[in-house]
Amino acid sequence: MATRVLKGKNGESVIFDIIINIIIWILMIFTLYPMFYVFILSISDPVEAATMNVYLWPKGFSLRTYKILFNNPAMWRAYTYTLLYVVSGTALMLITSVMGAYPLLEKNLFGRKILVYYLIIPMYFSGGMIPSFLLISKLGIYNTVWAMILPGAVGIWNIILTRTYFTSIPVTLKESAFIDGANHFTILFRIYLPLSKPILAVIAIYTVVGIWNSWFNAMIYLPNVELQPLQMYLRRVLVEQSVDLTRLPASAQEEAFLRKMSSLQLRYSMIIFTTLPVIFIYPFFQKYFIKGAMLGSLKG
């Protein structure tokens, strides 16, 4: 009976599905294991973590590294500024994407083609790092929080992506609204935005992840350590090693623990601590993310 099922077109389809599933599971294991390995090291016994004698599951259990990180004021300051950059940057990106895309729907807009070309050219060609640095300096926002917010407030690709998605909305809805006396702002906020949640979710999640993982702009524009985001702090810990986590403030009872605990486990704990927020955000956008990524990229 099983042999008959595997024969012919249906049988080939079943075999193909099995092979694809096996490949996906293998890729998933290779993708997730490094993160899982970092996590089990961060919660294992400090002695086991110091000897790197952990592979598939934690050996012992300890959350003292996370307790030490929670008592680190420098990391919480970097966390606060990162949240500021993420929230403000994402909000500005959504606003500029929508406000830039909606006028391009008007076929009678004066200079519409010139405006489209004007947007496309800088999407592929930029002035470079030195002109950008000079611009930031001349604007007077160097070494301020605005240096992390304003330069990334507009995304030309996101404007084009949003406009492409807007074109998938039936134009009859817009015409009917005009007949009923609605203006452009009413049409945008009452019709287009409620129907554009998928593409807005795509832009939001890409922007959140991009800003959360950004450190290069902070290195160039923010010499003030107190204004730098979390990823820059993480870079100083892992790459530059200019921050010794084992010297963080601790009680007298924890001093002996710090002596025998490797700073490596603290670094692993910090990687987990800085990565979890982005991982937890994605499920809230997943419903709209998949739909928006498909529709917004395929509509012409």
Beta strands, then each sheet from edge to edge (+ up, - down):
end
